[in-house]
Amino acid sequence: MMRYSEQTLANGNYQVCFDFQDIGCQSGNACCNSILKLMDKIEIQAEKTCSKTIAAVTFAGVNEIGSTHFDTEFAVGKVRITGLNANRATMQDAQLCITIKPPCNSFDVFFDSDKLGQPGMYQYAIFNGGHDCCPVCVWQPSSPPPPKNESVCDCISVFEPNTRWRLRYRDSELKGDYNFFSFNIFTVPSDYCLEVNYRPGYCCDQTLEEVEVAIAPEFQDSWWKLAPRYWFFNTDGSVFQSGAISTQHKSDLGLIFKGFNFNTSSVPPGTELVLTLALNATLWNNTEAFPCGQSNLVDEGGICDYLMYGNQIHDGQPVISPYGDFVPSCCPEGVYLIENPTPFCGCTDNKLESPYRLVMEPQPVTVKGATTYSFRIDTTNPVPPETNAEVDCNNMDLDAVRLYVLPEIANAAAITSVIFNNKTIPVKNITFGNDTHQYWIEIKELAKAKPAIGTSWTLAITVAGAAPPSICAPNGLGTGECEYNFFGKFSLKDLEYQCCAHGLSEPTLVSEEPDQCGCDANILATPYRLDYASAAYARPADATTLNFTLTYDQLDCEPNSACCASDLKSVFIEMDTTAFVSAAVTPAVPGGVTVEKLSTGIKLTALFGSANGYDVAVKVSGQKTLANVCGSLSAKDGCKYRLEGGYNVNQPYGCCPTDVTGV
């Protein structure tokens, strides 16, 4: 069908005429020969909004307006001219002329040329008498007729809801050198499908043997660079195809995947096949858009085309012709949006099923205005996974570590370096995040396979400027341990980690106190303060509770003081202990609190050094005031106290700021 002539009429209408070049048939092509005997219908793609603009249609000089129909229920519009009943002799001189009214009175507007790729293009199909053979062609006026020995692929072009098969965006994830995109391929219930009505065919239950996804024109000549690898997952999650993208995966639309055969029974509703593509992140790093180019089916941007192929199925059996005629396949077309990723049911977060544990090393070290916080990741024997668990994390790799930190630490300006196992982590592999309640730093792309039990890896995070004794945020228990996640077993199907061990760091034990010559007693050289709050007398118990608060504020510390980076291991309150009953600290301190009653006061020993605040309650017998308990010793109406700490766990008394509270 060739564009023959066109003209603009006096009334503003536009008329275009096509003639038909007889190029014969390839030997043995039953479909082509059946059209030569009788050509009964022509379909042409047209802009759906032009459905009311056809003024006249003639074929071989005969008015066919009454046999012309405009279909708008599909993704693209179609003009159907039926009942032509033309044999080969008739077609030699026949012309098809269509007259079109404004606002569609131009070739490119009416025939949707822009959706086909360039001006002057048009798509049509010619049907035989049985309407079971309909070669489809996209043509330009300048294109020569195809040679006789060239096969024209024929299939029944259908759209939702004329097939049960669907392709939808699943998820996307930028990881390392690749930008992963995954797609769900699934079926809908049979109630959601209507068989095609513009020609005979059974495509609702068709097989699925090929899948094509569109890629943008700028990548058509470098498709193997854009998408170097792919994985195809069966309904049970197993991989049935994978490998490098090669020339066999190139199609006119973009990328094609074939060599399989599924049906609507092997992929029932509620299950899905998953196709994952690994895009080269240097060529395409946008996870919110796939490089598919402009859709040929819709005008809106950000929408991508796909195409599927399969054989007709009717009542569970392949459709065949009793006369040996050619039976066209089904080729459903559709579009998808990059939105609403498939929810992931979650990863295994049981810390005990992971072979890794996080340990906080001794307190941070400050050098030249930067403070380094050290951790250790130990490998240990995990507990077996739960019965019927979907994922076994006992042998998980370690690919990412997430630490929940103080808000001021969770930004690139605060972190000067991260070193894992003596190797500096590239900046691109350090990310920060937060939600309503927490902030975190994530160290990614570690790619560490599970080592032998007993192996340890080191993690050192260096922070610029003055820093608290711990970078870790207060955890949900109110204790000083660091909250973390270990991520491993990345799934190319779900584009998520299957293992995400979640827990608190292991308790850090204070070693035996070494001999030490002295300490810094300057109260201005520490961010900690002990403030007296109130006294409460309980008559039935005949006891008084003296309430103190232990506060932390970095601004209370003199700049450049070494003790500003020290921890806090004990609090000594000088008092008359003859009436002392008990002491308590809230919230709970990791490892507990040791209370010592000395002749000159009480000493509370614990790993306080987490930048947290605490309440300290001291109970004495009788009805007492602060001056009654402490005044006789300090010669003041308050209590003298000493805060003891050091620059690391093994240095208990590097700093011992001393002051009086309650004055």
Buried (B, 14 or more C-beta within 10 A) or exposed (E): BEBBEBEEEEEEBBBBBBBBEEEEBBEEBBBBBBBBEBBBBBBBBBBBBBBEBBBBBBBBEEEBEEBBBBBEEBBBBBBBBBEBEBEEEBBEEBBBBBBBBEEBBBBBBBBBBBBBEEEBBBBBBBBBBBBBBBBBBBBBEEEEEEEEEEEBEBBBBBBBBBBBBBBBBBBBBBBBEBBBBBBBBBBBEEEBBBBBEBBBBBBBBBBBBBBBBBBBEEBBEEBBEBBBBBBBBBBEEEBBBEEEBEEEBBBEBBBBBBEBEBBBEBBEEEEBBBBBBBBBBEBBEEBEEBBBBBBBBEEEEEBBBBBBBBBBBBEEEEBEEEEEBBBBBBBBBBBBEBEEBBEBEEBBBBBEBBBBBBBBBBBBBBEEEBBBBBBBBBBEEBEEBEEEEEBBBBEBBBBBBBBBBBEBBBEEEBBBBBBBBEEEBEEEBBBBEEEEEBBBBBBBBBEBEBEEEEBEBBBBBBBEEBBBBBBBBBBEEBBBBBBBBBBBBBBBBBBBBBBBBBBBBBBBEBEEEEEEEEBBBBBEBBBBBBEBBEBEEEEEEEBBBBBBBBBBEBEBBEEEBEBBBBBBBBBBBBBBBEBBBEBEBEEBBBBEBEBEEEEEBBBBBBBBBBBBBBEBBBBBEEEBBBBBBBBEBBEBBBBBBBBBBBBBBEBBBBBBBBBBBBE
